[in-house]
């Protein structure tokens, strides 16, 4: 089939776009226009009741949650991580879900503190500060992982985990757009920096840059994207 990726520029859907291109399957993109709050529309929540991006339509049904989509694609097509039965499968899964269940939600706390702690700006500032420190700790752990020579993390053949980690390094460098980003520097994570340099020259990343209006170094020195359609926020 032709998969349908429901996406918004510079959202978590970019990780799935990279994965789809890496395994070479046919898909088309359907814009979820965040400037019109389309992720909350009846049509979209009929597919994904959580109103979050991305969502992937497949013959077998609708899949949402970034980690679930990546794992589903890896199991159905291979090439994105250790297959079931591989001795390294468990280690791959625990780190994939660490990024999905721990790192990604911490980013959401940084970007949308009001959703977690309410409208008080002082409370939001406290949560943002805690999220920043947590993210630095998370990326330090991932940097250590990237030095261990695992074939599914920072290896010569990119994995779903690599794509996901790269995105989590990109976003805090530029979002929220009205906040100071000096606390975050990819230079603090040299193994991840090297991984991102390798990712940036891949054809799949060049395709992402063109499709979502990104600069030439979207992971190591990112800038706000200028997408041909839609809005990142």
N, C-alpha and C positions, 0 to 999 in steps of 0.2 A: 504494500500500500504506500501511498504518499502520506507521511505524517503531517499533522498540522500543529505547529508550535505557536501558541498564543503568547505574545511577547510584548514587552515595552523596551525601548532603548535603554541600555545601561542598567537594566534590572537583572535579577537572577537568571532570567531567560538567556542571557548571554552565555552562561555556563553550558546550558543545554544546546545552544546553537553550536558552540565549539565542539561538543561531544558528537552531535549529529554529523557535522562536517568531517570530524576525525574518522568516523566509521564509514562515511561515504554513502549514507542512505539518502533517499529522496524525501524531501519535505518542503512544505511551504509555510510561510509566516503569516499570521493573522494579528494585526496590531490591536493591542488593548490600549486605548488612548487615555492615559492617566490625566491629561489636562481636562478631560471631560468626565473624570471619575468612572470610566467605563469598567474598571475592575469591580465596581459595586453594582453594575447593571444587572437586570434580571437575566439577560441573555448569557452574560459571563458567569454569574453565580449558579446558573443551571448546570454549567460545566464544572465549576470549582466553587463550592458553597462557601469557602473561606475568603473568596475575593482577593486571592493573592496570585502573583505572577512568578513562575510560568505555569502553564497547563499544556499537556501534550495529548493530542487525540491520536489513537492508534486503532487498528482493527479490533484489538482485544478490549478496547474501552478507553476511558479517559483517565489519565494519570496526572496527579499534581503532587507538589512538594519536590523541591529540587533534588534532594538526595534520593528520593524514591524513583524519580525519572532516570537519574544517572544509573542507578543500580539496575533498573529494568532494562535500559538500553545495553548495559554491559552484559547482562545475562542473555539477552536475545541476539546480540550481534557480536559480542566479544570485542577485544581490542581496547577496552577502557579500564581494565583491571583484571586481577586474577579470577579465573573461572571457578565455579563450584567444584570442589574437590582438590583445588590447588592448595598446597601446604601453607601458602601465604594469604589465603582468602580471609581468614579471620582477622589478621593484622590490618589488611586493607580496609575491611568493613569497619573496624573500630575507629580508624582515623577518618574515613569518609563520614561516619555518623558523628564524630567529634566536630567536624566542620559544619555539618548540617544542623546538629542539635545544640551545639554550644557556641561556636564562633559566629555563625549566621544570626542567631537570636541576639547575641551581644551587639552586633552591628545594628540590629533593629532598635535596640535600646538607645544607641547613640543617635540614630537618625530620627526616631519617633518617641522621645521620652514621655511625651504627653499621653501616649497610649498605655504606658506602664505605670505612671506615677501621678497623672493628673495635670491640671493647668498651671499650677504654681511654678513660676520661673525658677525660684530658688531650689525647689525640689528637682526640677528638670536638670539644673546645673550639677547637682550632686550625682544624679544618675548618670549623666554624661561623663563626669569625671571617673566614676567607678567603671563605666564601660570602657573608657580609654585605657585604664590600667589593666583591665581584664583582657582586652584585645592584645596589648603588648605581651602579656604572659602567654596567651594562646599562640601568637605568632612565634614567640621564642621556642615553644614546644615543637611547633611545626618546622621551624628552622633546624632544630636538632634532628628531627625525623629525616629531613632532606639530606643530612650528611651521612646517613647510614647505608647508602647504597642499595636501597630497596628498588626493585624493578618497577614498582607502581607509584613511586614518589620521586620526583626530580630526576628521573632516569632519561635516557636518550629517546625513548618512546613515551610521549605524554599520556597520562591517564586522566580519568575523570576527576580524581583527587587533585591533580596538578591544576586543571582548569578552575576548579572550585577555589583552591587556595589563592590563585592569582587574582581572581575577582575580589576576594576578601582583602587583598592587599591594595587593590585599586581604589575601592570605594572610600575608605577613611581618609585617603589623600585629597579628596575633592568634595566630599559631602560630610555634613550639611554645608551648603555653599556659603552660609553666613557665619560660619564658625572658624576658629583658628585650627590649622591642621599641623602645626609645628611639632606636636607631640608624636606624630606618626612619620616614620621614615623607613623605607624599605632597606636603606643602607644598614639598619640595625640587624638585618636578617640576611647575611651574605649568601647563604646557600639558597634561600628562596629568591634572592635577587638574581643569582645566576640562572636559576630555573626559569624565571620570568624573561630574562634576556633570550633564552632559547625558545621560549614559547612565542615571543614577539616576531620572530622571523619565519614562523610556520605559515604555510598557505592558509590554514584554518583561521589564524589570527588576522592575516591580511584581509580575508573575507569579512571577518567581524568588523574590522576597522572601516571598511567601505560601507557595509550594510548599516552600521550604527553611528557613523560620522565621528569616529574617534581619531585622536592624533596617532602619530607613528609609534609611540611608546606607551601603549595604554595601561601597562602594568608597572613599568619601572619609573616612568615620569608622566603620569596621567594628567590630562586636562579635561575640562567639561566637554562632553560630546556635543556635536551639532548634527543631530540625526536628520535624514531626509524625510522622515515622518515620525509623528508621535512626540512624546515627552518623557524624560527620565523620571520626572516627579509629578 
